[in-house]
Amino acid sequence: MKTLNEHLKKKTFKNVYLLYGDEAYLRNQYRDRLKQAMISDGDTMNLSCFEGKGIDEKELTALADTVPFFSDYRLIIVENSGFFASSGHDTLTEYMKRIPETTCIVFVESEVDKRNKLFKAVSAAGYAANLTMPGDKQLILWLAGMVKKENKLIQEQTLQYFLQIVEHDMNGMRQEMEKLICYVGERQVIEKADVDAVCCVFVENKIFDMIRAVAEKNQKQAMQLYDDLVTLKEPPMRILYLIIKQFNTLYEIRDLAVQGYPASAIAEKTAIRDFIVKRNISLGRHFELPALRQAVEDGTELEEAVKTGRITDRLAVEMMIQKYSRA
């Protein structure tokens, strides 16, 4: 992101960009910022957009060779083409070596294989930006900026709490924060109680609370949390999948923690957000590594039993909760 920001600030652009990574909000944001920096509002003569698979590479390159009309740049935006997730695409790969100085092609892709020839060609000719979820500090600054823009105040600990319970993508965070700002109305300060009143609780946080209850051998609370999720029409099969995922995350983080890795190094190695690592380190201390590995294996076996019709999905979840919450 730092490189992209420098290009935008200095208005010194490459002739080709690839915006990829798991954070759609950032991909779209930088797509729009590049568009605004290169093309005037309402200029449809020098802007072309392609989306989806099956794009004609020869048509695209022919358009890219067209001189811009009363503009410094001709901008071509290509989204979700699949060009970077499959082999071939020799026409585009070769074209990367000779893009006109007055043309900029921006690829916005959710799927990328770094071994792909086109990926390597774009990286050599322009800039490939891997746009992933920022760390907690950057997210807090971003959210605080949204709040400040609306002349509101929010404490850092409230923002940290907000991050723990909302969807783990920036679009979801943005939407929840906008709801929160609207909810407080004329009040200036956003409180933790406002977050509880308005924001959608991320399902995986409910699963975390359930596993914490299991770890504390509080079977009644674990079953109540399970019933809450079912009441919210969360499919039992998805709940089982998330329980397995949570135990697997605990195992992975616990294993690294036992080896002596600090939380920051574990977050970097696992690509899991800082606060999630920290709370899983704490929860993981309730389990021995073999028990966590066994929980993953048991969950996988139960999942298979459901798929083959030997037991119901609800029974599978109840069996997992009861086994590992038994005092």
C-alpha positions as CSV (number, residue, x, y, z in Angstrom):
1,M,0.0,0.0,0.0
2,K,2.9,2.3,0.7
3,T,4.1,2.1,-2.9
4,L,0.6,2.7,-4.3
5,N,0.2,5.7,-2.0
6,E,3.5,7.1,-3.2
7,H,2.4,6.7,-6.9
8,L,-0.9,8.5,-6.1
9,K,0.8,11.3,-4.2
10,K,3.4,12.0,-6.8
11,K,1.2,11.2,-9.8
12,T,4.0,9.0,-11.2
13,F,2.1,6.0,-12.4
14,K,3.2,2.6,-13.8
15,N,1.6,1.4,-17.1
16,V,0.1,-1.7,-15.5
17,Y,-1.1,-2.5,-12.0
18,L,-2.4,-5.7,-10.4
19,L,-4.5,-5.2,-7.3
20,Y,-5.0,-8.6,-5.6
21,G,-5.3,-10.0,-2.1
22,D,-8.1,-11.1,0.3
23,E,-9.3,-7.6,1.2
24,A,-12.0,-6.5,-1.4
25,Y,-12.4,-3.1,0.3
26,L,-8.8,-2.2,-0.4
27,R,-8.8,-3.6,-3.9
28,N,-11.8,-1.5,-4.8
29,Q,-10.5,1.6,-3.0
30,Y,-7.2,1.6,-4.9
31,R,-9.0,0.9,-8.1
32,D,-11.1,4.0,-7.6
33,R,-8.3,6.1,-6.4
34,L,-6.2,5.3,-9.5
35,K,-9.2,6.0,-11.7
36,Q,-9.8,9.4,-10.0
37,A,-6.1,10.3,-10.4
38,M,-5.8,9.5,-14.1
39,I,-9.3,10.2,-15.6
40,S,-11.4,13.3,-15.2
41,D,-15.0,12.9,-13.9
42,G,-17.4,12.0,-16.8
43,D,-14.6,11.1,-19.2
44,T,-15.9,8.0,-20.9
45,M,-13.7,8.4,-24.0
46,N,-10.5,7.4,-22.2
47,L,-11.9,4.8,-19.7
48,S,-12.8,1.2,-20.6
49,C,-13.9,-1.5,-18.1
50,F,-13.9,-5.3,-18.6
51,E,-15.3,-7.8,-16.0
52,G,-15.5,-11.5,-15.8
53,K,-13.9,-14.4,-17.6
54,G,-13.9,-14.8,-21.4
55,I,-12.4,-11.3,-22.1
56,D,-10.9,-11.1,-25.6
57,E,-7.2,-10.4,-25.1
58,K,-6.7,-9.1,-28.6
59,E,-9.6,-6.7,-28.2
60,L,-8.1,-5.5,-24.9
61,T,-4.6,-4.9,-26.3
62,A,-6.0,-3.2,-29.4
63,L,-7.8,-0.8,-27.2
64,A,-4.7,-0.3,-25.1
65,D,-2.8,0.8,-28.2
66,T,-5.4,3.6,-28.9
67,V,-4.0,7.1,-28.2
68,P,-6.0,8.9,-25.4
69,F,-8.3,11.7,-26.5
70,F,-7.4,15.1,-24.8
71,S,-6.1,13.2,-21.8
72,D,-2.7,12.2,-20.4
73,Y,-3.9,8.6,-20.0
74,R,-6.1,5.9,-21.4
75,L,-7.2,3.8,-18.5
76,I,-8.4,0.2,-18.8
77,I,-9.8,-1.6,-15.8
78,V,-10.0,-5.4,-15.9
79,E,-11.8,-7.1,-13.0
80,N,-12.1,-10.8,-12.0
81,S,-10.8,-12.0,-15.4
82,G,-9.2,-15.2,-14.1
83,F,-6.1,-14.3,-16.2
84,F,-3.9,-14.8,-13.2
85,A,-5.3,-18.1,-12.0
86,S,-4.9,-20.1,-15.2
87,S,-2.2,-20.8,-17.7
88,G,-1.9,-19.4,-21.2
89,H,-2.7,-15.7,-21.9
90,D,0.5,-15.4,-24.1
91,T,-1.0,-12.4,-25.9
92,L,-1.3,-10.3,-22.8
93,T,2.0,-11.7,-21.3
94,E,3.9,-10.5,-24.4
95,Y,2.0,-7.2,-24.5
96,M,3.3,-6.3,-21.0
97,K,6.7,-5.6,-22.6
98,R,5.3,-2.9,-24.9
99,I,2.4,-1.0,-23.3
100,P,2.3,2.6,-24.6
101,E,3.4,5.2,-22.1
102,T,-0.1,6.9,-22.3
103,T,-2.0,3.7,-21.4
104,C,-2.5,2.2,-17.9
105,I,-4.1,-1.2,-17.4
106,V,-5.4,-2.0,-13.9
107,F,-6.2,-5.6,-13.1
108,V,-8.3,-6.2,-10.0
109,E,-8.3,-9.9,-9.1
110,S,-9.5,-12.0,-6.3
111,E,-7.6,-15.1,-7.5
112,V,-3.9,-15.1,-8.3
113,D,-1.2,-17.7,-8.8
114,K,2.2,-16.1,-8.4
115,R,3.7,-18.8,-10.6
116,N,1.5,-17.5,-13.4
117,K,3.5,-16.1,-16.4
118,L,1.2,-13.1,-16.7
119,F,1.7,-12.4,-13.0
120,K,5.4,-12.3,-13.4
121,A,5.2,-10.2,-16.5
122,V,2.9,-7.6,-14.8
123,S,5.3,-7.5,-11.8
124,A,8.2,-6.9,-14.0
125,A,6.5,-4.2,-16.2
126,G,4.4,-2.5,-13.5
127,Y,3.4,-3.1,-9.9
128,A,1.6,-6.0,-8.2
129,A,0.0,-5.0,-4.9
130,N,-1.0,-7.7,-2.4
131,L,-3.9,-6.0,-0.5
132,T,-4.5,-7.9,2.7
133,M,-6.2,-7.0,6.0
134,P,-4.1,-4.4,7.8
135,G,-3.0,-4.9,11.4
136,D,-5.1,-3.9,14.4
137,K,-3.3,-0.6,14.9
138,Q,-3.9,0.4,11.3
139,L,-7.6,-0.7,11.5
140,I,-8.1,1.4,14.7
141,L,-6.6,4.4,13.0
142,W,-8.8,3.9,10.0
143,L,-12.0,3.5,12.1
144,A,-11.1,6.4,14.3
145,G,-10.7,8.5,11.2
146,M,-14.3,7.6,10.1
147,V,-15.6,8.6,13.6
148,K,-13.7,11.8,13.6
149,K,-15.0,12.7,10.2
150,E,-18.5,12.7,11.6
151,N,-17.4,14.8,14.6
152,K,-17.8,11.9,17.0
153,L,-15.5,10.5,19.7
154,I,-14.7,6.9,20.6
155,Q,-12.2,5.5,23.0
156,E,-9.5,3.1,21.8
157,Q,-10.7,0.3,24.0
158,T,-14.2,0.6,22.5
159,L,-12.7,0.3,19.0
160,Q,-10.8,-2.8,20.1
161,Y,-14.0,-4.3,21.4
162,F,-15.7,-3.3,18.1
163,L,-13.0,-5.1,16.1
164,Q,-13.6,-8.3,18.2
165,I,-17.3,-8.7,17.5
166,V,-17.9,-7.5,13.9
167,E,-17.2,-9.2,10.6
168,H,-13.6,-9.7,9.9
169,D,-13.4,-7.8,6.6
170,M,-13.2,-4.1,6.0
171,N,-16.4,-3.7,4.1
172,G,-18.3,-5.3,7.1
173,M,-16.4,-3.1,9.5
174,R,-17.2,0.0,7.5
175,Q,-20.9,-0.8,7.3
176,E,-21.2,-1.6,11.1
177,M,-19.4,1.6,12.0
178,E,-21.7,3.7,9.7
179,K,-24.7,2.0,11.6
180,L,-23.1,2.9,14.9
181,I,-22.5,6.5,14.0
182,C,-26.2,6.8,12.8
183,Y,-27.4,5.1,16.0
184,V,-25.8,7.6,18.4
185,G,-27.5,10.5,16.6
186,E,-26.7,13.8,18.2
187,R,-24.6,12.2,21.0
188,Q,-20.9,12.9,20.5
189,V,-19.4,9.9,22.3
190,I,-19.8,6.3,21.1
191,E,-19.8,3.9,24.0
192,K,-19.3,0.1,24.3
193,A,-23.1,-0.2,25.1
194,D,-23.8,1.3,21.7
195,V,-21.7,-1.4,20.0
196,D,-23.6,-4.1,21.9
197,A,-26.9,-2.5,20.9
198,V,-26.3,-2.1,17.2
199,C,-23.5,-4.2,15.8
200,C,-23.9,-7.6,14.3
201,V,-22.0,-10.2,16.3
202,F,-19.6,-12.2,14.1
203,V,-20.6,-15.9,14.3
204,E,-17.1,-17.0,14.8
205,N,-17.0,-15.0,18.1
206,K,-20.0,-17.0,19.3
207,I,-18.1,-20.1,18.4
208,F,-15.1,-18.8,20.4
209,D,-17.3,-18.2,23.4
210,M,-18.7,-21.7,23.0
211,I,-15.2,-23.3,23.0
212,R,-14.3,-21.1,26.0
213,A,-17.3,-22.5,27.9
214,V,-16.2,-26.0,26.8
215,A,-12.7,-25.3,28.1
216,E,-14.1,-24.1,31.4
217,K,-16.2,-27.3,31.6
218,N,-19.4,-25.2,31.6
219,Q,-21.5,-27.5,29.5
220,K,-24.8,-25.7,30.2
221,Q,-23.4,-22.4,28.9
222,A,-21.8,-24.1,25.8
223,M,-25.2,-25.7,25.0
224,Q,-27.0,-22.4,25.5
225,L,-24.6,-20.6,23.0
226,Y,-25.2,-23.4,20.6
227,D,-29.0,-23.0,21.0
228,D,-28.6,-19.3,20.4
229,L,-26.9,-19.9,17.1
230,V,-29.6,-22.4,16.0
231,T,-32.2,-19.8,16.9
232,L,-30.4,-17.3,14.7
233,K,-30.9,-19.9,11.9
234,E,-27.2,-20.8,11.7
235,P,-27.0,-24.3,10.1
236,P,-25.7,-26.9,12.5
237,M,-23.4,-28.2,9.8
238,R,-21.7,-24.8,9.6
239,I,-21.5,-24.6,13.4
240,L,-19.7,-28.0,13.3
241,Y,-17.3,-26.7,10.6
242,L,-16.6,-23.6,12.7
243,I,-16.0,-25.6,15.8
244,I,-13.4,-27.8,14.0
245,K,-11.9,-24.6,12.5
246,Q,-11.6,-23.1,16.0
247,F,-10.0,-26.2,17.5
248,N,-7.6,-26.3,14.5
249,T,-6.7,-22.6,15.1
250,L,-6.1,-23.3,18.8
251,Y,-3.9,-26.2,17.9
252,E,-1.8,-24.2,15.4
253,I,-1.4,-21.2,17.8
254,R,-0.8,-23.4,20.9
255,D,1.9,-25.4,19.1
256,L,3.8,-22.2,18.1
257,A,3.4,-20.7,21.6
258,V,4.8,-23.9,23.2
259,Q,7.8,-23.6,20.9
260,G,8.4,-20.1,22.3
261,Y,7.1,-17.9,19.6
262,P,5.7,-14.5,20.8
263,A,2.2,-13.4,19.8
264,S,3.5,-11.0,17.1
265,A,5.5,-13.8,15.4
266,I,2.6,-16.2,15.6
267,A,0.4,-13.6,13.9
268,E,2.9,-13.2,11.1
269,K,3.4,-16.9,10.6
270,T,-0.3,-17.8,10.6
271,A,-1.7,-14.6,8.9
272,I,-4.2,-14.3,11.8
273,R,-5.0,-10.9,13.3
274,D,-3.0,-9.9,16.4
275,F,-5.9,-9.8,18.9
276,I,-7.2,-13.2,17.7
277,V,-3.8,-14.7,18.3
278,K,-3.6,-13.2,21.8
279,R,-7.0,-14.4,22.9
280,N,-6.4,-17.9,21.4
281,I,-3.1,-18.1,23.3
282,S,-5.0,-17.5,26.5
283,L,-7.8,-20.0,25.6
284,G,-5.3,-22.6,24.4
285,R,-3.7,-22.9,27.8
286,H,-6.8,-24.8,28.9
287,F,-5.9,-27.6,26.5
288,E,-2.9,-29.9,25.9
289,L,-1.8,-30.2,22.3
290,P,-2.8,-33.9,21.9
291,A,-6.3,-33.0,23.1
292,L,-6.6,-30.2,20.5
293,R,-5.4,-32.5,17.8
294,Q,-7.9,-35.1,18.9
295,A,-10.7,-32.6,18.9
296,V,-10.0,-31.7,15.2
297,E,-9.9,-35.5,14.3
298,D,-13.2,-36.1,16.2
299,G,-14.9,-33.2,14.5
300,T,-13.8,-34.3,11.1
301,E,-15.1,-37.9,11.8
302,L,-18.4,-36.5,13.0
303,E,-18.6,-34.3,9.9
304,E,-18.1,-37.4,7.7
305,A,-20.7,-39.3,9.7
306,V,-23.3,-36.5,9.0
307,K,-22.4,-36.4,5.3
308,T,-22.9,-40.2,5.0
309,G,-26.2,-40.1,6.9
310,R,-25.2,-42.0,10.0
311,I,-26.1,-39.2,12.4
312,T,-27.9,-35.9,12.2
313,D,-26.0,-32.6,12.1
314,R,-27.5,-31.4,15.4
315,L,-26.4,-34.6,17.2
316,A,-22.9,-34.2,15.8
317,V,-22.5,-30.8,17.3
318,E,-24.0,-31.9,20.6
319,M,-21.6,-34.8,20.8
320,M,-18.6,-32.5,20.3
321,I,-19.8,-30.1,23.0
322,Q,-20.7,-32.8,25.5
323,K,-17.4,-34.7,25.0
324,Y,-15.1,-31.8,25.5
325,S,-17.1,-30.0,28.2
326,R,-17.4,-33.0,30.4
327,A,-15.8,-32.3,33.8
